[in-house]
């Protein structure tokens, strides 16, 4: 947490995969954290905020720009 929250996921097997979008959910509203689809299978959120909990989900984007449905949300405890 000192340097941020590192999120990692398994690579999609889709042949036309362009990359991934990562979303942080705070106060019930998702916020996309990347401008362009990520090619990597990990992301470091250096500004997770001050909430007690934060959650994330990932989507896959294909070469045509179609975005998949969200992955299961991952909930992180930032402070006790």
N, C-alpha and C positions, 0 to 999 in steps of 0.2 A: 504494500500500500504506500510506502514512503515514496517510491518512484512511479507509482500508478498501479493499475490493475492490468495484468496480462491475460488476455483471452486467447485460447488456441482451439482449433477444431480440425476435424478430419477433412481431407481433400475430397471434393466431389468427383465422381467418376464420369460425369457428363462430358462428352467429346467436344461440345461447343461452349464450354465454360469460359466466360470472360474474366470473372473474378467474383468477389464477395463484397457485400455491404454489411457494416456492423452498426447496430443501433443500441443506444443507451436509453433505458426507460427510467424517467424520473417524474414524480408527481403524476403518474399515469399516462404521460405523453412520451412517445418515442422520439429520439433525436438521432438522425444519421450522423455518424462520426467521421466519415470519409467522403471526399469529393468525387473521386473516381473509384471504380471497383478495385478492390485489393487483390493482388495476385498471390500474396502470401497466405498462409493458413494460421496467422496469429496477428494480434494487434495489441499495442500497449496504449491504454487510456491513461494519459498523464494528468487528466483533470476530471476525476470521477465525481467531484463535488463533496459536499459536507454532510450528506444524508447518512443515516445509520445503515441503510441498505441501498444497493443499486443493482439493477438487473440489465442484462444484455441479451440480444438475439442476433443471429446472422441470417442473411439471405444470400442466395447464389444468383448471379446475373449471367445470362447467356450472350452469345455474340450478337444477337438481334436486339439486346437491351431488355429482354423479358426478365423480370425479377421473380424468384420463387417465393413461396410462402415462408413465413418465419420459422426458424428452428425453435426448439423448446427454449424458453427463457432460462438464463442462468442468473441466479440471485447471489450476490456477494455481500457479506457483512463487512462494512468499512470500519465500524467502531462498535464497541460493546456498550 
